[in-house]
Amino acid sequence: MSDSPAHPTNGTKGHAAARSNVLVPVLAVTGIVVALMQTLVLPIVPQLPRLLDASASDATWAVTATLLTAAVATPVSGRLGDMFGKRRMILTSLAVMLAGSVIAALSDSLGPLIVGRALQGAASGVIPLGISIMRDELPKERLGSAAAVMSASMGVGAALGLPTAALIADNASWHALFWTSTGLSALVILLVVSLVPESKVRTGGRFDLVGALGLSVALVSLLLAISQGADWGWTSGTTLGLFATAVVVLLLWGRFELRTPNPLVNLRVTTRRQVLLTNLASTAFSFSMYTMQLLVPRLMQLPAATGYGMGKSLLAVGLSMAPQGLVMMSMAGASAALSRAKGPKVTLMLGAATVSAAYALNIVLMSQTWHLIMITCFIGAGVGLAYGAIPSLVMSAVPASETGAANSLNTLMRSIGNSTSSAVAGVIFAHVTISFGATAVPSENGFKTVMVIASCSALLSLTLAAFLPRRQRPAGTTTTAPLATETAVFEPNA
């Protein structure tokens, strides 16, 4: 089977254009639904201890379980998609998400809810798989904008999830959240079955089960330590043991992957300059992007009597953040156009610079609701630019037959950035506080400290992107040469 993308010839351009007009919105909607699952439960987490007779620390597993399964499932589904069919793996992932939604909707105790949420997280690989299908199926002149839309769906779904969930939670039983996700899951399954073709680009080979288990152990250890370290204590034996386990297992896993003929992750491709720097820049950028999801709701819901809080309801918070998601999606076309004109490296740098400047502005503009809406829209514009450029940087540096695995690894790196952001912000909010009545709440300086760190993280992403090669192939260009002969193409002076 050829590794070349299935771009249409002149005789089939009309048919391909018609197909792409349906393929792109269907995959984008699917990506938004999958990303929405990440924030769907956030409005009810504070109520879960009362609703399910559980402790507050146990209730946070409704979020942590989704994070862990997403980390494990994303690289695995990417590799399986490359081997056996990307559409097949998208449908499998969506079916698992549907099952998880039903289990969560029927649950009346914390255990089944955590199981349902874990299954929902298994669908996170859908977004990189969707980008990979686009590379295989679309004409190359459409790929840049289509991949930008699909990549942005991750941020759009997260941004729209909060107001949607708040609206449902305020007007119905919490079970309605998961019945809604059940209906959305069923809808996107029908759309994919009806309108998304199976890619003909396959790698073949055997699945690297040992590599998958090793990476899963390392990722679960790392993300558990990051997400639960504040509760367990950063110097506790459990937290330090998990960090040590992650490091040791990753080293052993890397050695194994370099020696196996069919690795889960092709480390020789992953450590190539363009791929490595893009993944590192993506992690730093996602840290910065996700900080806004943590910062704005908390600031807006603090009592106005603190002098800097706004005393808004969760629904008002969600509606204030919704424009950010719309701005992200609207910037997809601009991201693709700028990448065509100047290259995706420049687009990523501009996106990171925009986000960094927005956080810097937020430090002096944080006293009015319109201030925060404006800042989140600026950040949404920067995210739309950067997230649109990232798939082009990844896909122009890997063979078409490894697109699913490469995009999935990049998505995983973004998730690690999100998780680290949550941990860092949590520590600052817990320790830089003031007394408000009998309660300790984050101080104004605490919020400003988080903004400074987020701004610096975006600057780090910009700096990493600056060291990317000056020229990249367009995202639709075939990459089939042996790895040893490709290096010169991506050298900075090429």
C-alpha positions in Angstrom: 0.0 0.0 0.0 1.3 3.4 -0.9 2.2 5.9 1.8 1.4 8.9 -0.4 -1.6 11.0 0.5 -4.6 10.3 -1.7 -4.8 13.8 -3.3 -7.2 14.0 -6.2 -6.2 14.3 -9.9 -7.6 17.0 -12.2 -10.4 14.6 -13.3 -11.7 14.2 -9.8 -11.2 17.6 -8.3 -14.9 18.4 -8.5 -15.8 15.3 -6.6 -13.0 15.8 -4.0 -14.1 19.4 -3.4 -17.7 18.3 -2.8 -16.5 15.6 -0.4 -14.2 18.0 1.5 -17.1 20.4 1.9 -18.8 17.8 4.0 -15.8 16.0 5.5 -14.3 19.1 7.2 -17.4 20.3 9.1 -18.3 16.7 10.1 -14.9 16.1 11.6 -14.8 19.5 13.2 -18.1 19.0 14.9 -16.9 15.6 16.1 -13.8 17.2 17.5 -15.9 19.9 19.3 -18.1 17.2 20.9 -15.1 15.2 22.1 -13.4 18.3 23.5 -16.6 19.3 25.2 -16.4 16.2 27.3 -13.3 17.6 29.1 -15.2 20.5 30.6 -18.7 19.1 30.8 -18.4 17.9 34.4 -16.7 21.1 35.8 -19.9 22.9 36.9 -21.0 20.0 39.1 -17.7 19.0 40.7 -18.2 21.2 43.8 -21.6 19.6 44.2 -20.6 15.9 43.7 -19.6 15.3 47.4 -23.2 16.2 48.4 -24.9 14.5 45.4 -23.0 11.2 45.6 -22.1 11.1 49.3 -18.3 11.3 48.6 -15.4 13.3 49.9 -14.3 16.4 48.0 -10.9 14.8 47.2 -12.6 11.6 45.8 -15.0 13.7 43.7 -12.0 15.2 41.8 -11.5 11.8 40.2 -14.4 12.6 38.0 -12.0 14.9 36.2 -8.7 13.0 36.8 -10.1 9.8 35.4 -10.8 11.5 32.1 -7.4 13.0 32.0 -5.6 9.7 32.6 -7.5 7.7 30.0 -7.1 10.4 27.4 -3.3 10.4 27.9 -3.2 6.6 27.4 -5.7 6.3 24.6 -4.4 9.2 22.4 -1.1 7.7 21.3 -2.5 4.2 21.2 -5.5 5.1 19.0 -3.2 7.1 16.7 -0.9 4.1 16.1 -3.9 1.8 15.6 -5.4 4.3 13.2 -2.2 4.3 11.1 -2.3 0.4 11.1 -5.9 -0.5 10.7 -7.8 2.6 9.5 -8.3 6.0 11.0 -12.1 6.1 10.5 -12.4 2.7 12.2 -10.5 4.0 15.2 -12.6 7.2 15.3 -15.7 5.2 15.4 -14.3 2.8 18.0 -13.3 5.8 20.2 -16.7 7.4 19.8 -18.5 4.2 20.7 -16.5 4.0 23.9 -17.4 7.6 24.6 -21.1 6.8 24.0 -20.9 3.9 26.5 -19.2 6.1 29.0 -21.9 8.8 28.7 -24.6 6.2 29.3 -22.8 4.8 32.3 -22.3 8.2 33.8 -26.0 9.2 33.1 -27.2 6.1 34.9 -24.9 6.4 37.9 -26.0 7.2 41.4 -22.6 6.8 43.1 -19.1 8.0 42.5 -17.7 4.7 41.3 -19.8 4.3 38.2 -19.5 8.0 37.4 -15.7 7.7 37.5 -15.9 4.7 35.2 -18.1 6.6 32.8 -15.8 9.6 32.8 -12.8 7.4 32.2 -14.5 5.9 29.1 -15.4 9.4 27.9 -11.7 10.4 28.0 -10.8 7.5 25.7 -12.2 9.5 22.8 -9.5 12.2 22.9 -7.6 10.6 20.1 -10.4 11.5 17.7 -9.0 15.0 17.0 -5.5 14.0 15.8 -7.1 11.1 13.8 -9.4 13.5 12.1 -6.5 15.7 11.1 -4.8 12.6 9.7 -7.8 11.7 7.6 -7.8 15.2 6.2 -4.2 14.7 5.1 -5.1 11.5 3.4 -8.3 12.6 1.7 -8.2 16.3 1.0 -6.6 18.2 -1.9 -3.4 19.8 -0.6 -4.7 23.3 -1.2 -7.5 22.6 1.3 -5.5 20.8 3.9 -4.0 23.8 5.7 -7.3 25.5 6.5 -9.1 22.2 7.2 -6.4 21.0 9.7 -6.5 24.4 11.3 -10.3 24.1 11.9 -9.9 20.6 13.3 -7.1 21.6 15.6 -9.0 24.6 16.9 -12.0 22.3 17.7 -10.0 21.2 20.8 -10.1 24.7 22.2 -13.6 25.5 20.9 -15.1 22.5 22.6 -13.4 23.3 25.9 -14.6 26.9 25.7 -18.2 26.1 24.8 -18.4 23.2 27.3 -18.5 25.4 30.4 -21.6 27.6 29.4 -23.4 24.6 28.0 -22.8 22.5 31.1 -23.7 25.5 33.4 -27.0 26.1 31.5 -28.0 22.4 31.8 -26.9 22.1 35.4 -28.8 25.2 36.4 -32.1 24.0 34.8 -32.1 20.2 35.1 -30.7 17.2 37.1 -27.0 16.6 36.8 -27.8 13.4 35.0 -29.1 15.6 32.1 -25.4 16.6 31.4 -24.6 13.0 30.5 -27.8 12.3 28.7 -26.9 15.3 26.6 -23.4 13.9 26.0 -25.0 10.6 25.1 -27.2 12.2 22.4 -24.2 14.2 21.0 -22.1 11.0 20.9 -24.8 9.2 19.0 -25.2 12.1 16.6 -21.5 12.3 15.7 -21.2 8.5 15.3 -24.0 8.7 12.7 -22.3 11.6 10.9 -19.0 9.8 10.7 -20.6 6.5 9.6 -22.5 8.4 6.8 -20.1 11.0 5.6 -16.5 10.2 6.5 -14.5 7.9 4.2 -11.9 5.4 5.4 -8.4 6.4 4.6 -6.4 4.0 2.3 -3.1 5.0 3.8 -1.9 2.3 6.2 1.4 1.3 7.8 0.7 -2.4 8.4 3.1 -4.1 10.9 2.4 -5.4 14.4 1.0 -3.4 17.3 3.6 -2.6 19.9 1.8 -3.9 23.0 4.9 -3.7 25.3 5.5 -0.1 24.1 1.8 0.8 24.8 1.9 -0.7 28.3 5.2 1.0 29.1 4.0 4.4 27.9 0.7 4.0 29.7 2.5 3.3 33.0 4.8 6.3 32.5 2.0 8.7 31.6 -0.4 7.6 34.3 2.4 7.9 36.9 3.4 11.4 35.6 -0.1 12.8 35.3 -1.2 11.3 38.7 1.7 13.0 40.4 1.0 16.3 38.6 -2.8 16.3 39.2 -2.9 15.0 42.7 0.5 16.3 44.1 -1.2 19.3 45.7 -3.5 17.1 47.7 -1.0 14.4 48.5 1.9 16.8 49.1 4.6 17.5 46.6 7.3 16.0 48.8 5.2 13.0 49.9 6.5 9.5 49.2 3.6 8.8 46.9 4.1 11.9 44.7 7.9 11.5 44.5 7.5 7.8 43.9 5.2 8.4 41.0 7.6 11.0 39.5 10.5 8.6 39.8 8.5 5.8 38.3 7.6 8.0 35.3 11.2 8.9 34.7 12.6 5.3 35.0 9.8 3.8 32.9 10.2 6.5 30.2 13.9 5.8 29.9 13.4 2.0 29.7 10.5 2.6 27.3 12.6 4.8 25.0 15.4 2.3 24.9 12.9 -0.5 23.9 11.2 1.7 21.3 14.5 2.4 19.6 15.1 -1.3 19.3 11.7 -2.7 18.2 11.0 -2.9 14.5 7.4 -1.6 14.8 7.4 0.9 17.7 4.3 2.6 19.1 6.1 5.9 18.7 8.9 6.3 16.1 11.4 8.1 18.3 13.7 8.7 15.4 11.0 10.8 13.8 9.9 12.3 17.1 13.4 13.5 18.0 13.9 15.2 14.6 14.4 18.9 15.2 11.1 20.1 13.6 8.9 17.5 15.4 10.7 17.8 18.8 10.6 21.6 18.9 7.0 21.7 17.7 5.9 19.3 20.5 7.8 21.2 23.1 6.4 24.5 21.9 2.9 22.9 21.9 3.3 21.9 25.6 4.4 25.4 26.7 1.6 27.0 24.6 -1.1 24.7 26.0 0.1 25.4 29.5 -0.5 29.1 28.7 -3.8 28.5 26.9 -5.4 26.3 29.6 -4.5 28.8 32.4 -7.3 31.1 31.1 -9.8 28.3 31.7 -8.7 28.1 35.3 -8.2 31.8 36.0 -11.3 33.6 34.6 -14.0 31.4 36.2 -12.4 31.7 39.6 -11.8 35.4 39.4 -15.3 36.1 38.1 -17.0 34.0 40.8 -15.1 35.5 43.8 -17.3 37.8 45.9 -17.2 41.5 44.8 -16.5 42.3 48.4 -12.9 41.1 48.0 -12.3 44.2 45.9 -11.2 42.3 42.8 -13.8 39.5 42.5 -16.9 40.0 40.4 -19.5 37.8 42.2 -20.9 36.3 38.9 -22.8 33.1 38.6 -21.3 30.1 36.8 -23.7 30.6 33.9 -22.6 34.2 33.5 -18.9 33.0 33.6 -19.6 30.5 30.9 -21.4 33.0 28.7 -18.5 35.4 29.1 -16.0 32.8 28.0 -18.1 31.5 25.1 -16.9 34.2 22.6 -13.3 32.9 23.1 -14.3 29.6 21.4 -16.0 31.4 18.5 -12.9 33.6 18.0 -10.7 30.5 17.9 -12.7 28.9 15.2 -12.9 32.1 13.2 -9.1 32.4 13.1 -8.6 29.0 11.4 -8.8 30.6 7.9 -6.4 33.4 8.9 -4.0 30.9 10.4 -4.0 28.8 7.1 -3.6 31.9 4.9 -0.7 33.2 7.0 1.0 29.8 7.0 0.8 29.6 3.2 2.3 33.1 2.9 4.9 33.1 5.6 5.1 29.5 6.8 3.6 27.8 9.9 6.6 28.7 12.0 5.7 32.4 11.7 2.0 31.7 12.5 2.9 29.7 15.6 5.2 32.5 16.8 2.5 35.2 16.2 -0.1 33.1 18.0 2.3 32.7 21.0 3.2 36.4 21.0 -0.6 37.3 21.0 -1.3 35.1 24.0 1.7 36.4 25.9 0.7 40.0 25.3 -2.9 39.3 26.3 -1.9 37.9 29.7 0.4 40.9 30.2 -2.5 43.2 29.4 -4.7 41.2 31.8 -2.5 42.1 34.7 -3.7 45.8 34.4 -7.2 45.1 33.0 -8.9 42.6 35.4 -11.5 44.7 37.2 -14.5 44.6 34.8 -16.3 41.8 33.0 -15.7 43.4 29.6 -12.0 43.4 30.4 -12.0 39.6 30.8 -14.1 39.0 27.7 -11.7 41.1 25.7 -8.7 39.3 27.1 -10.2 35.9 26.5 -11.0 36.9 22.9 -7.4 38.0 22.3 -6.2 34.7 23.8 -8.7 32.9 21.6 -7.2 34.6 18.5 -3.7 33.6 19.5 -4.8 30.0 20.1 -6.6 29.9 16.8 -3.5 31.0 15.0 -1.1 28.7 16.8 -3.3 25.6 16.9 -3.9 26.0 13.2 -0.2 26.0 12.5 0.9 23.1 14.7 -0.6 20.3 12.5 1.2 21.7 9.5 4.5 21.7 11.3 4.0 18.1 12.4 2.7 16.7 9.1 5.3 18.4 7.0 8.0 16.5 9.0 6.6 12.9 9.1 5.7 10.3 6.5 2.0 10.1 5.6 1.9 6.6 7.0 2.8 7.9 10.5 0.5 10.9 10.5 -1.9 9.5 13.0 0.7 8.6 15.6 2.6 11.9 15.1 -0.6 14.0 15.5 -1.6 11.9 18.5 1.7 12.4 20.2 1.4 16.2 19.7 -2.1 16.1 21.2 -0.7 14.2 24.2 2.0 16.9 24.7 -0.7 19.5 24.7 -2.6 17.5 27.4 0.5 17.4 29.5 0.7 21.2 29.2 -2.9 21.5 30.3 -2.3 19.2 33.3 0.8 21.0 34.4 -1.0 24.4 34.1 -3.8 23.1 36.4 -1.2 21.9 39.0 0.8 25.2 39.0 -2.3 27.4 39.2 -3.7 25.2 41.9 -0.6 25.6 44.1 -0.5 29.3 43.6 -4.2 29.8 44.3 -3.9 27.6 47.5 -0.8 29.4 48.9 -1.1 33.1 47.8 -4.3 33.9 49.6 -6.1 36.4 51.8 -8.6 35.9 54.6 -12.2 36.6 53.5 -14.4 36.0 56.5 -13.5 32.5 57.8 -12.3 31.4 54.4 -8.9 31.8 52.6 -9.4 32.8 49.0 -6.8 33.5 46.3 -5.4 37.0 46.5 -5.2 39.6 43.7 -1.5 39.1 43.7 -2.1 35.3 43.3 -4.1 35.9 40.1 -1.4 38.3 38.8 1.3 35.7 39.5 -0.6 33.1 37.5 -1.0 35.6 34.6 2.8 36.4 34.6 3.6 32.6 34.5 1.1 32.1 31.7 2.6 35.0 29.8 6.1 33.6 30.2 5.0 30.2 29.1 3.7 31.6 25.9 7.0 33.4 25.5 8.8 30.1 26.0 6.6 28.6 23.2 7.6 31.6 20.9 11.3 31.1 21.7 11.1 27.4 20.9 9.3 28.1 17.7 11.9 30.6 16.7 14.4 27.7 16.5 12.3 25.8 14.0 13.7 25.4 10.5 12.9 28.5 8.4 11.2 26.4 5.6 8.7 23.6 5.9 7.0 21.6 3.3 3.3 22.5 2.8 1.1 20.2 4.9 -0.1 18.3 1.9 3.3 17.5 0.5 4.2 13.8 0.3 6.9 12.7 2.7 8.1 9.3 1.8 11.9 9.4 1.6 13.9 7.4 4.1 14.5 9.2 7.3 18.3 9.4 6.8 17.8 11.3 3.6 15.2 13.8 4.9 17.3 15.6 7.4 18.7 18.1 5.0 15.3 19.3 3.9 14.6 20.7 7.4 18.0 22.3 8.2 17.6 26.0 9.0 19.7 27.1 6.0 17.9 24.9 3.5 
